């Protein structure tokens, strides 16, 4: 960050602190306001609602019995697309056993990567969304650079509402990450002649590996 940008940032923060009657950064944790706001009511199983909402948004879903099936499921997907048998995988999934024939790399995605495989922090049933947090093992490039984004989602990660997501993040004790991404389907645009085009600004395909844990 240049000196000019840094000075400008400090000026903005100083003005905000002055309006709040503070002389410096807060020294105590932020405490959420009591109670909850209105939330849309819905009936039925939250996992089934999540699946239905994601299918509406052009994602695909494959149900698996355990994490042990992830490697074979990814291999099937890559062969069916078809895509190169080369994966850029989140370091958080380093414990997965991958079938022979797949070239598995970890770290941030690069332009030449066709397929990425990531975990998620949570999924939201309310309107359908997958929540990822950036970090050393979960760089955000994995979510946006490759054409094919495969996400491992466990039943226990599916929450009813978006408010539940923030409650879970606070309860986890982890610091707020640099980036929280809420992914609701493949990248799409209708800028060209009002025709939906997938993959314009990110993955062309979003494939969810749903684990019954």
MDTraj code that builds the backbone (N, CA, C; nanometers):
import mdtraj as md
import numpy as np

residues = "UNK UNK UNK UNK UNK UNK UNK UNK UNK UNK UNK UNK UNK UNK UNK UNK UNK UNK UNK UNK UNK UNK UNK UNK UNK UNK UNK UNK UNK UNK UNK UNK UNK UNK UNK UNK UNK UNK UNK UNK UNK UNK UNK UNK UNK UNK UNK UNK UNK UNK UNK UNK UNK UNK UNK UNK UNK UNK UNK UNK UNK UNK UNK UNK UNK UNK UNK UNK UNK UNK UNK UNK UNK UNK UNK UNK UNK UNK UNK UNK UNK UNK UNK UNK UNK UNK UNK UNK UNK UNK UNK UNK UNK UNK UNK UNK UNK UNK UNK UNK UNK UNK UNK UNK UNK UNK UNK UNK UNK UNK UNK UNK UNK UNK UNK UNK UNK UNK UNK UNK UNK UNK UNK UNK UNK UNK UNK UNK UNK UNK UNK UNK UNK UNK UNK UNK UNK UNK UNK UNK UNK UNK UNK UNK UNK UNK UNK UNK UNK UNK UNK UNK UNK UNK UNK UNK UNK UNK UNK UNK UNK UNK UNK UNK UNK UNK UNK UNK UNK UNK UNK UNK UNK UNK UNK UNK UNK UNK UNK UNK UNK UNK UNK UNK UNK UNK UNK UNK UNK UNK UNK UNK UNK UNK UNK UNK UNK UNK UNK UNK UNK UNK UNK UNK UNK UNK UNK UNK UNK UNK UNK UNK UNK".split()
xyz = np.array([
    [0.0852, -0.1190, 0.0000],
    [0.0000, 0.0000, 0.0000],
    [0.0882, 0.1232, 0.0000],
    [0.0577, 0.2203, -0.0877],
    [0.1387, 0.3406, -0.0965],
    [0.1167, 0.4267, 0.0265],
    [0.2107, 0.5219, 0.0483],
    [0.2005, 0.6110, 0.1643],
    [0.0750, 0.6955, 0.1565],
    [0.0386, 0.7426, 0.0354],
    [-0.0810, 0.8260, 0.0200],
    [-0.2063, 0.7496, 0.0603],
    [-0.2153, 0.6221, 0.0150],
    [-0.3319, 0.5417, 0.0487],
    [-0.3360, 0.5137, 0.1987],
    [-0.2194, 0.4848, 0.2563],
    [-0.2132, 0.4565, 0.3993],
    [-0.2561, 0.5781, 0.4800],
    [-0.2092, 0.6983, 0.4402],
    [-0.2485, 0.8194, 0.5108],
    [-0.3982, 0.8451, 0.4974],
    [-0.4509, 0.8226, 0.3797],
    [-0.5943, 0.8422, 0.3590],
    [-0.6771, 0.7483, 0.4436],
    [-0.6313, 0.6240, 0.4536],
    [-0.7026, 0.5262, 0.5362],
    [-0.7034, 0.5689, 0.6815],
    [-0.5899, 0.6144, 0.7308],
    [-0.5818, 0.6568, 0.8706],
    [-0.6692, 0.7786, 0.8972],
    [-0.6806, 0.8677, 0.8005],
    [-0.7665, 0.9842, 0.8171],
    [-0.9134, 0.9424, 0.8291],
    [-0.9530, 0.8486, 0.7427],
    [-1.0919, 0.8004, 0.7478],
    [-1.1198, 0.7326, 0.8815],
    [-1.0285, 0.6454, 0.9260],
    [-1.0476, 0.5771, 1.0543],
    [-1.0499, 0.6756, 1.1707],
    [-0.9665, 0.7787, 1.1633],
    [-0.9644, 0.8790, 1.2705],
    [-1.0972, 0.9529, 1.2780],
    [-1.1563, 0.9833, 1.1633],
    [-1.2854, 1.0516, 1.1621],
    [-1.3953, 0.9623, 1.2200],
    [-1.3894, 0.8332, 1.1875],
    [-1.4890, 0.7399, 1.2417],
    [-1.4751, 0.7298, 1.3933],
    [-1.3504, 0.7174, 1.4417],
    [-1.3292, 0.7082, 1.5864],
    [-1.3762, 0.8356, 1.6562],
    [-1.3517, 0.9511, 1.5957],
    [-1.3947, 1.0769, 1.6558],
    [-1.5468, 1.0810, 1.6674],
    [-1.6164, 1.0325, 1.5637],
    [-1.7627, 1.0324, 1.5683],
    [-1.8167, 0.9374, 1.6750],
    [-1.7364, 0.8342, 1.7068],
    [-1.7762, 0.7373, 1.8091],
    [-1.7245, 0.7748, 1.9471],
    [-1.6514, 0.8838, 1.9550],
    [-1.5968, 0.9262, 2.0835],
    [-1.4804, 0.8424, 2.1295],
    [-1.4027, 0.7873, 2.0352],
    [-1.2881, 0.7033, 2.0697],
    [-1.1601, 0.7743, 2.0276],
    [-1.0527, 0.7423, 2.0986],
    [-0.9230, 0.7993, 2.0650],
    [-0.8341, 0.7003, 1.9902],
    [-0.8752, 0.5754, 1.9834],
    [-0.7963, 0.4730, 1.9167],
    [-0.8813, 0.3510, 1.8884],
    [-0.8210, 0.2445, 1.8368],
    [-0.8970, 0.1217, 1.8096],
    [-0.9614, 0.0668, 1.9361],
    [-1.0750, -0.0021, 1.9187],
    [-1.1445, -0.0613, 2.0322],
    [-1.0551, -0.1644, 2.0996],
    [-1.0533, -0.1651, 2.2314],
    [-0.9690, -0.2589, 2.3073],
    [-1.0475, -0.3762, 2.3633],
    [-1.1793, -0.3730, 2.3499],
    [-1.2636, -0.4822, 2.3990],
    [-1.3356, -0.5474, 2.2820],
    [-1.3675, -0.6765, 2.2941],
    [-1.4377, -0.7445, 2.1843],
    [-1.5727, -0.6792, 2.1560],
    [-1.6116, -0.6844, 2.0296],
    [-1.7428, -0.6323, 1.9912],
    [-1.8502, -0.7302, 2.0379],
    [-1.9474, -0.6805, 2.1114],
    [-2.0551, -0.7646, 2.1634],
    [-2.1788, -0.7443, 2.0765],
    [-2.2346, -0.8514, 2.0182],
    [-2.3535, -0.8357, 1.9344],
    [-2.4704, -0.7797, 2.0156],
    [-2.5578, -0.7064, 1.9498],
    [-2.6778, -0.6566, 2.0154],
    [-2.7655, -0.7736, 2.0571],
    [-2.8383, -0.7613, 2.1670],
    [-2.9236, -0.8716, 2.2113],
    [-3.0405, -0.8944, 2.1158],
    [-3.0894, -1.0181, 2.1148],
    [-3.2053, -1.0512, 2.0328],
    [-3.1681, -1.0738, 1.8875],
    [-3.2668, -1.1085, 1.8086],
    [-3.2475, -1.1329, 1.6658],
    [-3.3523, -1.0559, 1.5864],
    [-3.3186, -1.0250, 1.4655],
    [-3.4132, -0.9591, 1.3776],
    [-3.5054, -1.0603, 1.3125],
    [-3.5974, -1.0127, 1.2300],
    [-3.6908, -1.1045, 1.1629],
    [-3.6182, -1.1955, 1.0651],
    [-3.6612, -1.3208, 1.0601],
    [-3.6024, -1.4165, 0.9668],
    [-3.7143, -1.4852, 0.8902],
    [-3.6951, -1.5115, 0.7623],
    [-3.8002, -1.5798, 0.6855],
    [-3.8222, -1.7207, 0.7384],
    [-3.9465, -1.7544, 0.7542],
    [-3.9800, -1.8886, 0.8032],
    [-3.9935, -1.9841, 0.6846],
    [-3.9486, -2.1076, 0.7051],
    [-3.9713, -2.2100, 0.6036],
    [-3.9816, -2.3451, 0.6728],
    [-4.0490, -2.4346, 0.6075],
    [-4.0705, -2.5680, 0.6634],
    [-3.9804, -2.6692, 0.5926],
    [-3.9673, -2.7840, 0.6573],
    [-3.8912, -2.8912, 0.5957],
    [-3.7468, -2.8956, 0.6412],
    [-3.6764, -2.9945, 0.5918],
    [-3.5374, -3.0194, 0.6291],
    [-3.4453, -2.9145, 0.5685],
    [-3.3522, -2.8625, 0.6489],
    [-3.2659, -2.7557, 0.5997],
    [-3.1717, -2.8047, 0.4894],
    [-3.1258, -2.9285, 0.4995],
    [-3.0348, -2.9812, 0.3965],
    [-3.1073, -2.9926, 0.2626],
    [-3.2309, -3.0430, 0.2657],
    [-3.3059, -3.0578, 0.1413],
    [-3.3384, -2.9218, 0.0807],
    [-3.3643, -2.8218, 0.1649],
    [-3.3895, -2.6881, 0.1124],
    [-3.2621, -2.6316, 0.0494],
    [-3.1496, -2.6519, 0.1157],
    [-3.0221, -2.6062, 0.0602],
    [-2.9988, -2.6676, -0.0770],
    [-3.0192, -2.7975, -0.0896],
    [-2.9988, -2.8661, -0.2172],
    [-3.0912, -2.8081, -0.3236],
    [-3.2183, -2.7906, -0.2899],
    [-3.3145, -2.7388, -0.3874],
    [-3.2771, -2.5986, -0.4344],
    [-3.2348, -2.5141, -0.3416],
    [-3.1987, -2.3768, -0.3779],
    [-3.0745, -2.3737, -0.4664],
    [-2.9763, -2.4587, -0.4366],
    [-2.8541, -2.4599, -0.5175],
    [-2.8817, -2.5150, -0.6578],
    [-2.9694, -2.6138, -0.6681],
    [-3.0042, -2.6665, -0.8004],
    [-3.0762, -2.5601, -0.8828],
    [-3.1588, -2.4793, -0.8169],
    [-3.2266, -2.3695, -0.8870],
    [-3.1269, -2.2722, -0.9486],
    [-3.0089, -2.2624, -0.8881],
    [-2.9087, -2.1654, -0.9320],
    [-2.8005, -2.2282, -1.0192],
    [-2.8323, -2.3420, -1.0788],
    [-2.7461, -2.4083, -1.1772],
    [-2.6248, -2.4790, -1.1194],
    [-2.6190, -2.4951, -0.9868],
    [-2.5165, -2.5816, -0.9282],
    [-2.5587, -2.7271, -0.9480],
    [-2.4649, -2.8183, -0.9322],
    [-2.4959, -2.9610, -0.9328],
    [-2.4561, -3.0189, -0.7972],
    [-2.5224, -3.1260, -0.7578],
    [-2.5017, -3.1838, -0.6251],
    [-2.4844, -3.3344, -0.6377],
    [-2.3837, -3.3868, -0.5686],
    [-2.3648, -3.5320, -0.5585],
    [-2.3587, -3.5675, -0.4110],
    [-2.4384, -3.6632, -0.3704],
    [-2.4446, -3.7041, -0.2300],
    [-2.3471, -3.8190, -0.2061],
    [-2.2682, -3.8059, -0.0997],
    [-2.1694, -3.9073, -0.0646],
    [-2.1913, -3.9506, 0.0795],
    [-2.1481, -4.0733, 0.1092],
    [-2.1673, -4.1259, 0.2442],
    [-2.0604, -4.0790, 0.3405],
    [-1.9409, -4.0483, 0.2904],
    [-1.8323, -4.0083, 0.3789],
    [-1.7250, -3.9338, 0.3006],
    [-1.6326, -3.8728, 0.3734],
    [-1.5208, -3.8029, 0.3095],
    [-1.4331, -3.8975, 0.2282],
    [-1.4342, -4.0253, 0.2656],
    [-1.3520, -4.1232, 0.1952],
    [-1.3934, -4.1374, 0.0490],
    [-1.5150, -4.0940, 0.0132],
    [-1.5639, -4.1075, -0.1241],
    [-1.5332, -3.9848, -0.2094],
    [-1.4752, -3.8808, -0.1492],
    [-1.4543, -3.7557, -0.2223],
    [-1.3592, -3.7749, -0.3403],
    [-1.2481, -3.8437, -0.3193],
    [-1.1488, -3.8605, -0.4253],
    [-1.2080, -3.9246, -0.5495],
    [-1.2815, -4.0318, -0.5327],
    [-1.3414, -4.1006, -0.6469],
    [-1.4473, -4.0135, -0.7136],
    [-1.5241, -3.9381, -0.6328],
    [-1.6272, -3.8507, -0.6891],
    [-1.5648, -3.7404, -0.7746],
    [-1.4543, -3.6843, -0.7284],
    [-1.3856, -3.5803, -0.8057],
    [-1.3318, -3.6386, -0.9365],
    [-1.2773, -3.7582, -0.9303],
    [-1.2253, -3.8229, -1.0511],
    [-1.3367, -3.8449, -1.1535],
    [-1.4551, -3.8856, -1.1065],
    [-1.5687, -3.9046, -1.1972],
    [-1.6095, -3.7723, -1.2618],
    [-1.6119, -3.6672, -1.1820],
    [-1.6517, -3.5364, -1.2343],
    [-1.5553, -3.4898, -1.3429],
    [-1.4256, -3.4982, -1.3150],
    [-1.3245, -3.4521, -1.4101],
    [-1.3352, -3.5300, -1.5410],
    [-1.3597, -3.6606, -1.5319],
    [-1.3707, -3.7420, -1.6523],
    [-1.4964, -3.7083, -1.7314],
    [-1.6039, -3.6723, -1.6630],
    [-1.7317, -3.6456, -1.7293],
    [-1.7356, -3.5093, -1.7966],
    [-1.6599, -3.4106, -1.7467],
    [-1.6731, -3.2732, -1.7996],
    [-1.6488, -3.2637, -1.9512],
    [-1.5352, -3.3104, -2.0087],
    [-1.4133, -3.3560, -1.9428],
    [-1.3193, -3.2384, -1.9170],
    [-1.2288, -3.2593, -1.8202],
    [-1.1265, -3.1607, -1.7878],
    [-0.9948, -3.2334, -1.7670],
    [-0.8884, -3.1595, -1.7659],
    [-0.7567, -3.2193, -1.7431],
    [-0.7536, -3.2832, -1.6038],
    [-0.6876, -3.3976, -1.5889],
    [-0.6821, -3.4657, -1.4591],
    [-0.5831, -3.3997, -1.3635],
    [-0.5959, -3.2707, -1.3500],
    [-0.5050, -3.1913, -1.2671],
    [-0.5895, -3.1047, -1.1750],
    [-0.5696, -3.1186, -1.0448],
    [-0.6527, -3.0500, -0.9472],
    [-0.5707, -2.9498, -0.8673],
    [-0.6312, -2.8383, -0.8368],
    [-0.5741, -2.7442, -0.7408],
    [-0.6623, -2.7564, -0.6159],
    [-0.6068, -2.8127, -0.5096],
    [-0.6854, -2.8523, -0.3924],
    [-0.6473, -2.7686, -0.2713],
    [-0.7465, -2.7287, -0.1954],
    [-0.7226, -2.6557, -0.0710],
    [-0.6361, -2.7386, 0.0229],
    [-0.5417, -2.6722, 0.0890],
    [-0.4583, -2.7423, 0.1874],
    [-0.5390, -2.7999, 0.3018],
    [-0.6590, -2.7466, 0.3253],
    [-0.7454, -2.7991, 0.4318],
    [-0.7966, -2.9384, 0.3987],
    [-0.7836, -2.9821, 0.2736],
    [-0.8291, -3.1155, 0.2325],
    [-0.7111, -3.2083, 0.2032],
    [-0.5964, -3.1801, 0.2631],
    [-0.4761, -3.2583, 0.2341],
    [-0.4869, -3.4028, 0.2805],
    [-0.5812, -3.4315, 0.3700],
    [-0.5941, -3.5681, 0.4199],
    [-0.6734, -3.6603, 0.3295],
    [-0.7308, -3.6091, 0.2215],
    [-0.8119, -3.6928, 0.1325],
    [-0.7215, -3.7791, 0.0449],
    [-0.7616, -3.9048, 0.0283],
    [-0.6875, -3.9969, -0.0587],
    [-0.7385, -3.9801, -0.2013],
    [-0.6466, -3.9533, -0.2947],
    [-0.6856, -3.9279, -0.4329],
    [-0.6522, -4.0489, -0.5194],
    [-0.7393, -4.0835, -0.6134],
    [-0.7143, -4.1996, -0.6995],
    [-0.5909, -4.1777, -0.7869],
    [-0.5267, -4.2852, -0.8286],
    [-0.4145, -4.2723, -0.9218],
    [-0.4601, -4.2042, -1.0505],
    [-0.3703, -4.1310, -1.1101],
    [-0.4028, -4.0648, -1.2363],
    [-0.4395, -3.9191, -1.2215],
    [-0.4653, -3.8739, -1.0980],
    [-0.4947, -3.7333, -1.0742],
    [-0.3686, -3.6620, -1.0258],
    [-0.3387, -3.5514, -1.0874],
    [-0.2259, -3.4681, -1.0468],
    [-0.2797, -3.3644, -0.9485],
    [-0.2455, -3.3786, -0.8218],
    [-0.3023, -3.2949, -0.7155],
    [-0.1982, -3.1945, -0.6673],
    [-0.2337, -3.0666, -0.6765],
    [-0.1476, -2.9581, -0.6304],
    [-0.2218, -2.8775, -0.5251],
    [-0.1471, -2.8206, -0.4313],
    [-0.2071, -2.7379, -0.3274],
    [-0.1609, -2.5927, -0.3439],
    [-0.2329, -2.5024, -0.2793],
    [-0.1960, -2.3613, -0.2863],
    [-0.2950, -2.2812, -0.3672],
    [-0.2623, -2.1550, -0.3907],
    [-0.3502, -2.0641, -0.4639],
    [-0.3662, -2.1097, -0.6085],
    [-0.4854, -2.0861, -0.6633],
    [-0.5125, -2.1252, -0.8015],
    [-0.4387, -2.0342, -0.8987],
    [-0.4051, -2.0918, -1.0134],
    [-0.3398, -2.0173, -1.1205],
    [-0.4270, -2.0201, -1.2453],
    [-0.3938, -1.9349, -1.3390],
    [-0.4777, -1.9185, -1.4572],
    [-0.4964, -2.0490, -1.5330],
    [-0.3952, -2.1330, -1.5342],
    [-0.4032, -2.2574, -1.6116],
    [-0.4816, -2.3677, -1.5408],
    [-0.5201, -2.3472, -1.4146],
    [-0.5943, -2.4499, -1.3407],
    [-0.7392, -2.4572, -1.3891],
    [-0.7832, -2.5770, -1.4237],
    [-0.9212, -2.5965, -1.4700],
    [-1.0163, -2.6329, -1.3564],
    [-0.9647, -2.7004, -1.2534],
    [-1.0527, -2.7545, -1.1502],
    [-0.9940, -2.7305, -1.0120],
    [-1.0766, -2.6818, -0.9215],
    [-1.0356, -2.6658, -0.7818],
    [-1.1306, -2.7436, -0.6918],
    [-1.0777, -2.7849, -0.5779],
    [-1.1575, -2.8564, -0.4772],
    [-1.1338, -2.7882, -0.3435],
    [-1.2414, -2.7457, -0.2785],
    [-1.2287, -2.6729, -0.1527],
    [-1.3283, -2.7227, -0.0498],
    [-1.3016, -2.6948, 0.0780],
    [-1.4036, -2.7131, 0.1807],
    [-1.4887, -2.5866, 0.1872],
    [-1.5812, -2.5827, 0.2804],
    [-1.6534, -2.4586, 0.3090],
    [-1.6602, -2.4431, 0.4602],
    [-1.6888, -2.3235, 0.5046],
    [-1.7091, -2.3008, 0.6477],
    [-1.8519, -2.3330, 0.6868],
    [-1.9444, -2.3023, 0.5990],
    [-2.0862, -2.3274, 0.6251],
    [-2.1618, -2.3212, 0.4933],
    [-2.2863, -2.3641, 0.4986],
    [-2.3784, -2.3488, 0.3867],
    [-2.5109, -2.2994, 0.4448],
    [-2.5856, -2.2231, 0.3655],
    [-2.7075, -2.1597, 0.4157],
    [-2.8266, -2.2066, 0.3341],
    [-2.9281, -2.2557, 0.4038],
    [-3.0463, -2.3099, 0.3376],
    [-3.1451, -2.2022, 0.2953],
    [-3.1470, -2.0906, 0.3637],
    [-3.2476, -1.9859, 0.3433],
    [-3.2701, -1.9542, 0.1956],
    [-3.1656, -1.9118, 0.1272],
    [-3.1775, -1.8822, -0.0155],
    [-3.0733, -1.9565, -0.0978],
    [-2.9953, -2.0412, -0.0323],
    [-2.8919, -2.1174, -0.1000],
    [-2.7618, -2.0411, -0.1081],
    [-2.6612, -2.0901, -0.0434],
    [-2.5315, -2.0243, -0.0470],
    [-2.4262, -2.1075, 0.0220],
    [-2.3043, -2.1036, -0.0302],
    [-2.1896, -2.1707, 0.0295],
    [-2.0951, -2.0629, 0.0803],
    [-2.0499, -2.0765, 0.2040],
    [-1.9680, -1.9737, 0.2674],
    [-1.8253, -2.0247, 0.2803],
    [-1.7319, -1.9508, 0.2239],
    [-1.5904, -1.9849, 0.2358],
    [-1.5162, -1.8706, 0.3034],
    [-1.4156, -1.9047, 0.3804],
    [-1.3333, -1.8067, 0.4499],
    [-1.1923, -1.8130, 0.3937],
    [-1.1339, -1.6983, 0.3652],
    [-0.9970, -1.6975, 0.3140],
    [-0.8987, -1.7258, 0.4264],
    [-0.7853, -1.7851, 0.3912],
    [-0.6819, -1.8173, 0.4882],
    [-0.5660, -1.8852, 0.4187],
    [-0.4596, -1.9174, 0.4919],
    [-0.3423, -1.9800, 0.4294],
    [-0.3751, -2.1091, 0.3550],
    [-0.4673, -2.1894, 0.4082],
    [-0.5036, -2.3154, 0.3432],
    [-0.6245, -2.3020, 0.2519],
    [-0.6895, -2.1860, 0.2536],
    [-0.8110, -2.1673, 0.1737],
    [-0.8060, -2.0345, 0.0974],
    [-0.7081, -2.0184, 0.0083],
    [-0.6996, -1.8931, -0.0677],
    [-0.8241, -1.8723, -0.1540],
    [-0.8694, -1.7486, -0.1617],
    [-0.9925, -1.7185, -0.2351],
    [-0.9818, -1.7456, -0.3840],
    [-0.8607, -1.7488, -0.4374],
    [-0.8457, -1.7767, -0.5807],
    [-0.9027, -1.9129, -0.6186],
    [-0.9028, -2.0067, -0.5250],
    [-0.9586, -2.1391, -0.5538],
    [-1.1075, -2.1309, -0.5853],
    [-1.1746, -2.0284, -0.5332],
    [-1.3189, -2.0142, -0.5533],
    [-1.3547, -1.9484, -0.6860],
    [-1.2591, -1.8793, -0.7490],
    [-1.2948, -1.7933, -0.8606],
    [-1.2145, -1.8130, -0.9887],
    [-1.0950, -1.8691, -0.9812],
    [-1.0108, -1.8761, -1.1006],
    [-1.0427, -1.9965, -1.1899],
    [-1.0479, -2.1197, -1.1377],
    [-1.0732, -2.2346, -1.2260],
    [-1.2151, -2.2350, -1.2827],
    [-1.2317, -2.3015, -1.3951],
    [-1.3640, -2.3164, -1.4566],
    [-1.4561, -2.4047, -1.3735],
    [-1.3982, -2.5014, -1.3041],
    [-1.4765, -2.5983, -1.2273],
    [-1.4422, -2.5845, -1.0789],
    [-1.5433, -2.5545, -0.9973],
    [-1.5225, -2.5422, -0.8534],
    [-1.6034, -2.6506, -0.7837],
    [-1.5337, -2.7433, -0.7176],
    [-1.5976, -2.8491, -0.6415],
    [-1.5844, -2.8166, -0.4932],
    [-1.6948, -2.8240, -0.4203],
    [-1.6969, -2.7848, -0.2795],
    [-1.7487, -2.8998, -0.1950],
    [-1.6748, -2.9312, -0.0901],
    [-1.7167, -3.0338, 0.0054],
    [-1.8037, -2.9672, 0.1120],
    [-1.9268, -3.0127, 0.1231],
    [-2.0221, -2.9598, 0.2213],
    [-2.0737, -3.0758, 0.3052],
    [-2.0632, -3.0648, 0.4366],
    [-2.1145, -3.1673, 0.5261],
    [-2.2511, -3.1257, 0.5817],
    [-2.3351, -3.2261, 0.6099],
    [-2.4691, -3.1980, 0.6607],
    [-2.4645, -3.1001, 0.7783],
    [-2.3696, -3.1223, 0.8702],
    [-2.3627, -3.0412, 0.9916],
    [-2.3259, -2.8964, 0.9638],
    [-2.2794, -2.8659, 0.8434],
    [-2.2426, -2.7290, 0.8085],
    [-2.3594, -2.6491, 0.7515],
    [-2.4708, -2.7156, 0.7241],
    [-2.5848, -2.6472, 0.6635],
    [-2.6669, -2.5787, 0.7726],
    [-2.6805, -2.4476, 0.7620],
    [-2.7507, -2.3657, 0.8604],
    [-2.8797, -2.3111, 0.7999],
    [-2.9795, -2.2841, 0.8831],
    [-3.1060, -2.2324, 0.8286],
    [-3.0940, -2.0933, 0.7672],
    [-3.0338, -1.9981, 0.8414],
    [-3.0342, -1.8580, 0.7990],
    [-2.8936, -1.7987, 0.7992],
    [-2.8794, -1.6859, 0.7307],
    [-2.7501, -1.6193, 0.7259],
    [-2.7074, -1.5686, 0.8636],
    [-2.8029, -1.5305, 0.9479],
    [-2.7669, -1.4880, 1.0834],
    [-2.6970, -1.6000, 1.1601],
    [-2.7347, -1.7237, 1.1322],
    [-2.6718, -1.8377, 1.1990],
    [-2.5247, -1.8510, 1.1595],
    [-2.4936, -1.8081, 1.0388],
    [-2.3553, -1.8116, 0.9932],
    [-2.2669, -1.7244, 1.0819],
    [-2.3082, -1.6013, 1.1068],
    [-2.2259, -1.5100, 1.1867],
    [-2.2173, -1.5572, 1.3306],
    [-2.3244, -1.6154, 1.3826],
    [-2.3199, -1.6703, 1.5180],
    [-2.2183, -1.7847, 1.5260],
    [-2.2164, -1.8698, 1.4234],
    [-2.1198, -1.9806, 1.4226],
    [-1.9776, -1.9287, 1.4108],
    [-1.9569, -1.8263, 1.3305],
    [-1.8224, -1.7707, 1.3149],
    [-1.7738, -1.7110, 1.4471],
    [-1.8603, -1.6371, 1.5172],
    [-1.8204, -1.5804, 1.6461],
    [-1.7918, -1.6908, 1.7469],
    [-1.8754, -1.7949, 1.7470],
    [-1.8582, -1.9045, 1.8434],
    [-1.7333, -1.9867, 1.8161],
    [-1.6841, -1.9840, 1.6920],
    [-1.5662, -2.0641, 1.6577],
    [-1.4397, -2.0101, 1.7238],
    [-1.4412, -1.8822, 1.7630],
    [-1.3244, -1.8226, 1.8257],
    [-1.2157, -1.7804, 1.7288],
    [-1.2364, -1.8037, 1.5998],
    [-1.1341, -1.7659, 1.5022],
    [-1.1511, -1.6182, 1.4676],
    [-1.0438, -1.5515, 1.4348],
    [-1.0546, -1.4099, 1.3981],
    [-1.1295, -1.3944, 1.2661],
    [-1.1860, -1.2773, 1.2467],
    [-1.2534, -1.2498, 1.1200],
    [-1.1520, -1.2586, 1.0063],
    [-1.1791, -1.3421, 0.9058],
    [-1.0837, -1.3557, 0.7948],
    [-1.0834, -1.2311, 0.7077],
    [-0.9835, -1.2238, 0.6234],
    [-0.9743, -1.1096, 0.5316],
    [-1.0925, -1.1071, 0.4356],
    [-1.1387, -1.2271, 0.3951],
    [-1.2491, -1.2357, 0.2994],
    [-1.3477, -1.3433, 0.3416],
    [-1.4767, -1.3093, 0.3405],
    [-1.5857, -1.4056, 0.3548],
    [-1.6617, -1.4052, 0.2226],
    [-1.6615, -1.5176, 0.1536],
    [-1.7318, -1.5278, 0.0259],
    [-1.8584, -1.6105, 0.0420],
    [-1.9682, -1.5612, -0.0107],
    [-2.0937, -1.6357, -0.0138],
    [-2.1218, -1.6671, -0.1602],
    [-2.1132, -1.7939, -0.1941],
    [-2.1224, -1.8397, -0.3330],
    [-2.2594, -1.9030, -0.3540],
    [-2.3341, -1.8503, -0.4487],
    [-2.4704, -1.8998, -0.4692],
    [-2.4886, -1.9727, -0.6014],
    [-2.3806, -1.9982, -0.6734],
    [-2.3924, -2.0725, -0.7982],
    [-2.2760, -2.0405, -0.8899],
    [-2.2745, -2.0974, -1.0105],
    [-2.1695, -2.0641, -1.1070],
    [-2.1748, -1.9158, -1.1420],
    [-2.0627, -1.8631, -1.1885],
    [-2.0598, -1.7252, -1.2341],
    [-2.1504, -1.7096, -1.3554],
    [-2.2250, -1.5987, -1.3611],
    [-2.3154, -1.5775, -1.4742],
    [-2.3321, -1.4288, -1.5019],
    [-2.3686, -1.3988, -1.6250],
    [-2.3992, -1.2614, -1.6622],
    [-2.5020, -1.2643, -1.7743],
    [-2.5812, -1.1582, -1.7838],
    [-2.6748, -1.1412, -1.8955],
    [-2.6447, -1.0101, -1.9678],
    [-2.5205, -0.9617, -1.9546],
    [-2.4832, -0.8338, -2.0154],
    [-2.4846, -0.8391, -2.1680],
    [-2.4617, -0.9578, -2.2235],
    [-2.4525, -0.9699, -2.3695],
    [-2.5880, -1.0106, -2.4252],
    [-2.6583, -0.9152, -2.4841],
    [-2.7879, -0.9384, -2.5482],
    [-2.8879, -1.0051, -2.4540],
    [-2.8749, -0.9774, -2.3244],
    [-2.9691, -1.0301, -2.2243],
    [-2.9779, -1.1828, -2.2263],
    [-2.8682, -1.2463, -2.2651],
    [-2.8629, -1.3929, -2.2677],
    [-2.7705, -1.4401, -2.1566],
    [-2.8190, -1.5340, -2.0757],
    [-2.7382, -1.5839, -1.9646],
    [-2.6146, -1.6566, -2.0170],
    [-2.4988, -1.6134, -1.9683],
    [-2.3723, -1.6783, -2.0010],
    [-2.3067, -1.7227, -1.8708],
    [-2.2717, -1.8503, -1.8626],
    [-2.2060, -1.9023, -1.7427],
    [-2.0547, -1.8908, -1.7578],
    [-1.9876, -1.8649, -1.6457],
    [-1.8417, -1.8612, -1.6454],
    [-1.7811, -1.7301, -1.6896],
    [-1.8614, -1.6237, -1.6914],
    [-1.8098, -1.4948, -1.7399],
    [-1.7067, -1.4344, -1.6463],
    [-1.7279, -1.4455, -1.5168],
    [-1.6400, -1.3805, -1.4197],
    [-1.5894, -1.4773, -1.3127],
    [-1.5999, -1.6058, -1.3387],
    [-1.5596, -1.7047, -1.2395],
    [-1.5930, -1.8437, -1.2898],
    [-1.6105, -1.9402, -1.1998],
    [-1.6341, -2.0781, -1.2421],
    [-1.7571, -2.0953, -1.3310],
    [-1.7417, -2.1797, -1.4297],
    [-1.8518, -2.2150, -1.5190],
    [-1.9408, -2.3218, -1.4545],
    [-1.8789, -2.3996, -1.3653],
    [-1.9525, -2.5078, -1.2988],
    [-1.9246, -2.5041, -1.1487],
    [-2.0302, -2.5205, -1.0706],
    [-2.0187, -2.5353, -0.9253],
    [-2.0788, -2.6702, -0.8893],
    [-1.9944, -2.7594, -0.8400],
    [-2.0378, -2.8959, -0.8089],
    [-2.0202, -2.9193, -0.6587],
    [-2.1283, -2.9552, -0.5926],
    [-2.1273, -2.9726, -0.4478],
    [-2.1196, -3.1214, -0.4143],
    [-2.0222, -3.1563, -0.3311],
    [-2.0094, -3.2925, -0.2788],
    [-2.0668, -3.2913, -0.1390],
    [-2.1890, -3.3414, -0.1262],
    [-2.2636, -3.3316, -0.0010],
    [-2.2431, -3.4577, 0.0822],
    [-2.1823, -3.4400, 0.1996],
    [-2.1429, -3.5527, 0.2843],
    [-2.2424, -3.5705, 0.3987],
    [-2.2945, -3.6899, 0.4132],
    [-2.3845, -3.7209, 0.5248],
    [-2.3013, -3.7559, 0.6463],
    [-2.2729, -3.6577, 0.7328],
    [-2.1881, -3.6850, 0.8490],
    [-2.2725, -3.7082, 0.9740],
])
top = md.Topology()
chain = top.add_chain()
for i, resn in enumerate(residues, 1):
    res = top.add_residue(resn, chain, resSeq=i)
    for name in ("N", "CA", "C"):
        top.add_atom(name, md.element.get_by_symbol(name[0]), res)
traj = md.Trajectory(xyz[None], top)
